[in-house]
Amino acid sequence: MPVTAIVSILHRITGIILFVGLMFLFYAFDLSLASQEGFDQVADVLQNNFLAKFIIWGVVSALMYHFVAGVKHLFMDLGHFEELDSGRQAAVANLVIAGVLVVLAGVWIW
């Protein structure tokens, strides 16, 4: 499978992950704003629960990848990276930049 297809499929998958993940984030946000006890509960879960950190990392990682791929698409809308060779290079750059951002997000969260 060409790298351009992989980048395109991952862009769609991260969009779905963001859609589903935002439901969890909105719930946590609502709970944290409801009361001081709710805020403390959310803070405790996010600090001490591995699964919660993993979910947050997954949503943030999806956001980073989706953002980078979206910027690549904006450049393509302006007429750049439309040739086969430059499109492949942009797809590889997309994967590398998103990979670095995902690792940095993991370091930041943990």
LUMDREN-613853 format. One record per atom (N, C-alpha, C): atom name; x, y, z; residue in one letter; residue number from 0. Coordinates in pm, 1 decimal, always signed. Layout:
# residues N
 at        u        v        w aa   i
 CA        X        Y        Z  A NUM
...
# end
This chain:
# residues 110
 at        u        v        w aa   i
  N    +85.1   -118.0     +0.0  M   0
 CA     +0.0     +0.0     +0.0  M   0
  C    +89.5   +124.0     +0.0  M   0
  N    +61.3   +219.5    -85.6  P   1
 CA   +144.7   +339.3    -90.9  P   1
  C   +132.4   +422.3    +36.8  P   1
  N   +239.7   +493.2    +67.7  V   2
 CA   +244.2   +573.8   +189.7  V   2
  C   +137.0   +683.2   +187.8  V   2
  N   +103.3   +732.6    +71.7  T   3
 CA     -1.0   +834.7    +62.7  T   3
  C   -137.0   +777.5   +104.6  T   3
  N   -162.5   +652.5    +71.1  A   4
 CA   -288.2   +589.1   +112.0  A   4
  C   -290.4   +566.2   +262.7  A   4
  N   -177.7   +526.5   +318.5  I   5
 CA   -168.8   +504.8   +462.7  I   5
  C   -196.0   +634.5   +537.8  I   5
  N   -136.6   +743.0   +491.4  V   6
 CA   -156.7   +873.8   +554.7  V   6
  C   -303.4   +915.3   +545.5  V   6
  N   -365.6   +891.8   +431.8  S   7
 CA   -505.8   +928.0   +413.8  S   7
  C   -597.1   +844.6   +504.3  S   7
  N   -571.9   +715.5   +512.6  I   8
 CA   -653.0   +628.0   +598.1  I   8
  C   -634.4   +665.7   +744.4  I   8
  N   -511.9   +692.3   +786.8  L   9
 CA   -486.7   +732.6   +925.0  L   9
  C   -554.3   +865.1   +958.0  L   9
  N   -563.1   +953.9   +859.2  H  10
 CA   -631.7  +1081.0   +881.4  H  10
  C   -779.2  +1057.2   +911.9  H  10
  N   -840.7   +965.3   +840.6  R  11
 CA   -981.3   +933.4   +866.2  R  11
  C   -999.3   +863.7  +1001.1  R  11
  N   -909.0   +771.6  +1032.8  I  12
 CA   -917.6   +698.8  +1160.1  I  12
  C   -900.0   +793.8  +1277.6  I  12
  N   -804.9   +885.7  +1268.0  T  13
 CA   -785.4   +980.1  +1378.8  T  13
  C   -905.5  +1073.3  +1393.8  T  13
  N   -973.9  +1102.5  +1285.2  G  14
 CA  -1096.3  +1181.9  +1295.4  G  14
  C  -1203.2  +1108.6  +1375.4  G  14
  N  -1215.7   +979.0  +1353.9  I  15
 CA  -1311.9   +898.4  +1429.7  I  15
  C  -1270.7   +890.5  +1575.8  I  15
  N  -1141.3   +870.1  +1601.3  I  16
 CA  -1091.6   +864.8  +1739.4  I  16
  C  -1119.6   +996.3  +1810.8  I  16
  N  -1098.8  +1107.1  +1742.9  L  17
 CA  -1127.5  +1237.5  +1803.5  L  17
  C  -1275.6  +1253.2  +1835.5  L  17
  N  -1360.9  +1209.7  +1744.8  F  18
 CA  -1504.6  +1220.8  +1766.5  F  18
  C  -1547.0  +1141.6  +1889.7  F  18
  N  -1499.6  +1018.3  +1901.9  V  19
 CA  -1535.1   +934.1  +2016.1  V  19
  C  -1465.1   +983.7  +2142.8  V  19
  N  -1338.0  +1018.1  +2132.7  G  20
 CA  -1261.2  +1061.4  +2248.7  G  20
  C  -1311.2  +1190.1  +2309.9  G  20
  N  -1366.1  +1277.5  +2226.9  L  21
 CA  -1417.7  +1403.9  +2279.5  L  21
  C  -1536.8  +1382.8  +2371.9  L  21
  N  -1610.1  +1273.6  +2354.0  M  22
 CA  -1720.9  +1245.4  +2445.7  M  22
  C  -1667.7  +1222.8  +2587.4  M  22
  N  -1558.6  +1147.8  +2599.6  F  23
 CA  -1497.7  +1124.9  +2730.3  F  23
  C  -1440.7  +1254.7  +2788.3  F  23
  N  -1377.7  +1333.1  +2703.5  L  24
 CA  -1320.1  +1458.8  +2750.7  L  24
  C  -1428.1  +1557.7  +2794.2  L  24
  N  -1537.7  +1563.6  +2720.3  F  25
 CA  -1648.1  +1651.9  +2759.8  F  25
  C  -1709.2  +1608.0  +2892.1  F  25
  N  -1721.3  +1476.5  +2912.6  Y  26
 CA  -1773.7  +1426.6  +3039.8  Y  26
  C  -1681.5  +1468.3  +3154.6  Y  26
  N  -1550.0  +1448.1  +3136.3  A  27
 CA  -1454.7  +1486.1  +3241.3  A  27
  C  -1457.3  +1636.6  +3265.0  A  27
  N  -1469.3  +1713.5  +3159.3  F  28
 CA  -1475.6  +1858.6  +3172.1  F  28
  C  -1600.8  +1901.7  +3248.4  F  28
  N  -1714.4  +1841.2  +3213.7  D  29
 CA  -1839.6  +1873.0  +3282.2  D  29
  C  -1831.7  +1835.6  +3429.8  D  29
  N  -1777.4  +1717.8  +3459.6  L  30
 CA  -1764.0  +1674.1  +3598.4  L  30
  C  -1670.7  +1766.2  +3675.6  L  30
  N  -1563.3  +1809.1  +3612.3  S  31
 CA  -1467.2  +1894.5  +3682.1  S  31
  C  -1522.8  +2034.3  +3709.0  S  31
  N  -1617.3  +2079.3  +3629.2  L  32
 CA  -1676.4  +2211.2  +3649.5  L  32
  C  -1798.9  +2209.4  +3741.0  L  32
  N  -1851.4  +2090.6  +3768.4  A  33
 CA  -1973.9  +2080.7  +3848.2  A  33
  C  -1950.8  +2118.7  +3994.1  A  33
  N  -1836.5  +2077.2  +4048.7  S  34
 CA  -1808.9  +2106.1  +4190.2  S  34
  C  -1660.4  +2085.5  +4217.6  S  34
  N  -1618.7  +2126.7  +4334.2  Q  35
 CA  -1479.2  +2105.5  +4374.3  Q  35
  C  -1450.3  +1956.4  +4387.4  Q  35
  N  -1547.9  +1879.9  +4437.6  E  36
 CA  -1529.5  +1736.0  +4451.4  E  36
  C  -1514.8  +1669.3  +4314.7  E  36
  N  -1593.7  +1716.1  +4218.6  G  37
 CA  -1581.9  +1663.4  +4082.6  G  37
  C  -1446.8  +1694.2  +4021.3  G  37
  N  -1400.9  +1815.6  +4043.8  F  38
 CA  -1268.0  +1853.3  +3994.0  F  38
  C  -1159.6  +1765.5  +4056.4  F  38
  N  -1167.9  +1746.8  +4189.0  D  39
 CA  -1069.3  +1663.3  +4257.6  D  39
  C  -1074.4  +1519.1  +4208.6  D  39
  N  -1195.1  +1470.1  +4181.2  Q  40
 CA  -1209.3  +1333.8  +4131.0  Q  40
  C  -1144.5  +1318.3  +3994.0  Q  40
  N  -1171.4  +1411.9  +3905.1  V  41
 CA  -1111.6  +1406.0  +3770.5  V  41
  C   -959.9  +1418.6  +3779.8  V  41
  N   -911.3  +1510.9  +3861.8  A  42
 CA   -766.5  +1529.5  +3877.5  A  42
  C   -701.9  +1402.7  +3932.7  A  42
  N   -766.5  +1338.2  +4029.0  D  43
 CA   -713.2  +1215.2  +4087.7  D  43
  C   -707.0  +1103.1  +3984.8  D  43
  N   -814.5  +1088.8  +3906.9  V  44
 CA   -817.4   +983.7  +3804.7  V  44
  C   -708.5  +1007.8  +3700.6  V  44
  N   -693.4  +1132.7  +3656.3  L  45
 CA   -595.2  +1161.2  +3551.7  L  45
  C   -451.1  +1150.5  +3602.1  L  45
  N   -430.0  +1164.8  +3731.3  Q  46
 CA   -295.0  +1154.8  +3785.0  Q  46
  C   -256.6  +1011.9  +3821.2  Q  46
  N   -354.5   +929.9  +3861.7  N  47
 CA   -320.7   +799.4  +3918.9  N  47
  C   -368.2   +679.2  +3839.0  N  47
  N   -442.3   +698.6  +3733.8  N  48
 CA   -498.4   +587.4  +3658.9  N  48
  C   -427.8   +575.2  +3524.0  N  48
  N   -363.2   +461.4  +3502.2  F  49
 CA   -290.0   +439.1  +3377.9  F  49
  C   -383.0   +441.6  +3257.4  F  49
  N   -499.8   +378.1  +3269.7  L  50
 CA   -593.5   +373.2  +3157.7  L  50
  C   -641.1   +512.9  +3118.4  L  50
  N   -668.1   +597.7  +3217.0  A  51
 CA   -710.1   +734.7  +3187.5  A  51
  C   -599.4   +811.4  +3114.9  A  51
  N   -475.3   +795.0  +3162.0  K  52
 CA   -362.8   +861.6  +3093.4  K  52
  C   -346.8   +809.6  +2951.5  K  52
  N   -366.9   +678.1  +2933.7  F  53
 CA   -354.4   +618.2  +2801.0  F  53
  C   -462.2   +672.5  +2707.0  F  53
  N   -584.7   +687.2  +2757.5  I  54
 CA   -693.5   +742.1  +2675.6  I  54
  C   -663.5   +886.9  +2638.5  I  54
  N   -618.1   +964.9  +2735.4  I  55
 CA   -583.7  +1104.6  +2707.0  I  55
  C   -471.1  +1111.2  +2604.4  I  55
  N   -369.5  +1027.1  +2622.2  W  56
 CA   -259.3  +1024.2  +2526.0  W  56
  C   -308.9   +985.1  +2386.8  W  56
  N   -401.1   +889.8  +2380.6  G  57
 CA   -455.8   +848.4  +2251.7  G  57
  C   -531.0   +960.8  +2182.5  G  57
  N   -611.5  +1034.0  +2258.7  V  58
 CA   -687.9  +1144.2  +2199.8  V  58
  C   -594.3  +1257.7  +2157.3  V  58
  N   -496.6  +1289.9  +2241.7  V  59
 CA   -400.8  +1395.5  +2206.6  V  59
  C   -316.8  +1353.5  +2085.2  V  59
  N   -278.2  +1226.8  +2080.3  S  60
 CA   -202.0  +1177.0  +1965.7  S  60
  C   -284.2  +1183.9  +1838.3  S  60
  N   -411.3  +1146.6  +1847.4  A  61
 CA   -499.7  +1156.3  +1730.8  A  61
  C   -512.6  +1301.6  +1685.9  A  61
  N   -523.1  +1391.5  +1783.3  L  62
 CA   -532.1  +1533.7  +1750.3  L  62
  C   -405.5  +1581.7  +1680.0  L  62
  N   -289.9  +1541.8  +1729.4  M  63
 CA   -163.5  +1584.4  +1667.7  M  63
  C   -153.7  +1533.9  +1523.2  M  63
  N   -184.3  +1403.3  +1504.5  Y  64
 CA   -175.8  +1348.1  +1369.2  Y  64
  C   -277.6  +1415.9  +1277.5  Y  64
  N   -400.4  +1430.3  +1325.6  H  65
 CA   -505.7  +1488.8  +1244.0  H  65
  C   -471.7  +1633.5  +1206.6  H  65
  N   -412.9  +1706.8  +1299.4  F  66
 CA   -372.3  +1844.7  +1272.7  F  66
  C   -264.7  +1850.4  +1163.5  F  66
  N   -162.3  +1767.1  +1176.2  V  67
 CA    -53.3  +1768.2  +1078.0  V  67
  C   -106.0  +1727.8   +940.1  V  67
  N   -189.4  +1624.0   +936.0  A  68
 CA   -245.4  +1581.7   +807.5  A  68
  C   -338.0  +1689.6   +750.6  A  68
  N   -409.9  +1759.0   +836.2  G  69
 CA   -496.1  +1867.3   +789.8  G  69
  C   -417.2  +1981.6   +729.2  G  69
  N   -304.6  +2014.6   +791.1  V  70
 CA   -218.2  +2119.7   +735.2  V  70
  C   -163.9  +2076.2   +599.2  V  70
  N   -127.2  +1948.1   +587.9  K  71
 CA    -80.5  +1895.9   +458.7  K  71
  C   -191.1  +1909.4   +353.5  K  71
  N   -313.4  +1879.7   +391.3  H  72
 CA   -424.6  +1893.2   +297.6  H  72
  C   -448.3  +2038.8   +258.6  H  72
  N   -429.2  +2130.7   +352.3  L  73
 CA   -442.9  +2272.5   +317.7  L  73
  C   -339.5  +2314.3   +213.8  L  73
  N   -215.4  +2265.7   +230.3  F  74
 CA   -112.6  +2294.4   +130.1  F  74
  C   -150.9  +2233.1     -4.6  F  74
  N   -208.1  +2112.5     -0.8  M  75
 CA   -250.2  +2049.6   -126.6  M  75
  C   -362.7  +2129.8   -192.4  M  75
  N   -451.3  +2187.3   -111.6  D  76
 CA   -558.1  +2271.7   -167.2  D  76
  C   -501.9  +2395.8   -235.1  D  76
  N   -385.4  +2440.2   -191.4  L  77
 CA   -320.2  +2555.9   -252.8  L  77
  C   -238.5  +2518.2   -375.7  L  77
  N   -235.4  +2388.9   -410.2  G  78
 CA   -166.8  +2344.0   -530.9  G  78
  C    -28.3  +2286.3   -508.5  G  78
  N    +12.1  +2266.6   -383.0  H  79
 CA   +143.6  +2209.9   -354.6  H  79
  C   +130.7  +2059.7   -329.0  H  79
  N   +237.1  +1987.1   -352.7  F  80
 CA   +247.1  +1843.0   -323.8  F  80
  C   +143.5  +1760.8   -399.7  F  80
  N   +107.2  +1803.9   -518.9  E  81
 CA     +8.7  +1730.1   -596.7  E  81
  C    +71.8  +1629.7   -692.1  E  81
  N   +201.0  +1644.6   -718.8  E  82
 CA   +268.9  +1548.5   -803.9  E  82
  C   +298.5  +1423.0   -721.4  E  82
  N   +321.2  +1312.2   -789.7  L  83
 CA   +339.0  +1183.8   -721.5  L  83
  C   +458.5  +1185.1   -627.3  L  83
  N   +572.7  +1233.5   -674.5  D  84
 CA   +693.8  +1232.0   -592.1  D  84
  C   +683.1  +1327.5   -473.0  D  84
  N   +637.7  +1448.5   -497.9  S  85
 CA   +625.6  +1544.4   -387.3  S  85
  C   +513.7  +1503.1   -291.3  S  85
  N   +411.7  +1436.6   -341.8  G  86
 CA   +305.4  +1385.9   -256.0  G  86
  C   +356.3  +1278.7   -161.5  G  86
  N   +442.9  +1191.2   -213.9  R  87
 CA   +504.7  +1088.8   -127.5  R  87
  C   +592.8  +1153.0    -21.2  R  87
  N   +672.2  +1251.1    -60.8  Q  88
 CA   +758.9  +1318.8    +36.1  Q  88
  C   +677.0  +1389.6   +143.7  Q  88
  N   +567.5  +1452.1   +104.5  A  89
 CA   +481.1  +1519.3   +202.1  A  89
  C   +415.9  +1417.4   +296.0  A  89
  N   +380.3  +1301.1   +243.7  A  90
 CA   +320.1  +1197.3   +327.0  A  90
  C   +420.6  +1144.3   +429.0  A  90
  N   +543.6  +1123.5   +384.8  V  91
 CA   +648.0  +1077.2   +477.5  V  91
  C   +676.0  +1184.3   +582.3  V  91
  N   +682.9  +1309.8   +540.1  A  92
 CA   +703.8  +1419.7   +635.4  A  92
  C   +588.8  +1425.7   +735.2  A  92
  N   +467.3  +1403.0   +687.4  N  93
 CA   +350.7  +1400.5   +774.9  N  93
  C   +366.6  +1293.3   +882.7  N  93
  N   +407.9  +1174.0   +843.8  L  94
 CA   +426.8  +1064.7   +939.7  L  94
  C   +537.1  +1096.8  +1040.2  L  94
  N   +647.2  +1153.1   +992.3  V  95
 CA   +759.9  +1183.4  +1080.8  V  95
  C   +722.8  +1293.8  +1180.1  V  95
  N   +665.5  +1401.7  +1130.7  I  96
 CA   +628.8  +1512.9  +1219.7  I  96
  C   +525.1  +1467.8  +1321.6  I  96
  N   +424.5  +1394.9  +1276.3  A  97
 CA   +321.8  +1346.1  +1368.5  A  97
  C   +381.8  +1248.4  +1469.0  A  97
  N   +474.4  +1164.0  +1424.6  G  98
 CA   +539.4  +1070.8  +1517.1  G  98
  C   +615.8  +1142.6  +1627.2  G  98
  N   +686.7  +1246.8  +1590.8  V  99
 CA   +760.3  +1325.5  +1690.8  V  99
  C   +662.3  +1390.9  +1788.1  V  99
  N   +552.8  +1446.1  +1737.1  L 100
 CA   +453.9  +1509.9  +1824.2  L 100
  C   +385.3  +1409.1  +1916.0  L 100
  N   +360.9  +1288.4  +1867.2  V 101
 CA   +299.0  +1184.0  +1949.1  V 101
  C   +392.4  +1144.1  +2063.1  V 101
  N   +520.7  +1128.8  +2033.8  V 102
 CA   +617.1  +1095.2  +2138.5  V 102
  C   +626.2  +1208.7  +2241.0  V 102
  N   +631.4  +1331.8  +2193.8  L 103
 CA   +635.1  +1446.2  +2286.1  L 103
  C   +508.9  +1452.8  +2372.0  L 103
  N   +395.2  +1420.3  +2314.7  A 104
 CA   +270.6  +1418.3  +2392.3  A 104
  C   +277.6  +1311.4  +2500.9  A 104
  N   +335.2  +1196.3  +2466.9  G 105
 CA   +351.1  +1090.1  +2566.9  G 105
  C   +443.5  +1131.5  +2679.8  G 105
  N   +550.4  +1199.1  +2647.4  V 106
 CA   +642.8  +1247.8  +2751.6  V 106
  C   +572.7  +1351.5  +2838.1  V 106
  N   +494.6  +1438.7  +2776.2  W 107
 CA   +423.6  +1543.9  +2851.1  W 107
  C   +318.2  +1484.4  +2944.8  W 107
  N   +244.6  +1382.9  +2897.8  I 108
 CA   +136.8  +1325.6  +2978.3  I 108
  C   +191.9  +1238.6  +3090.2  I 108
  N   +298.8  +1162.5  +3061.5  W 109
 CA   +354.6  +1077.2  +3165.5  W 109
  C   +469.8  +1147.8  +3232.5  W 109
# end
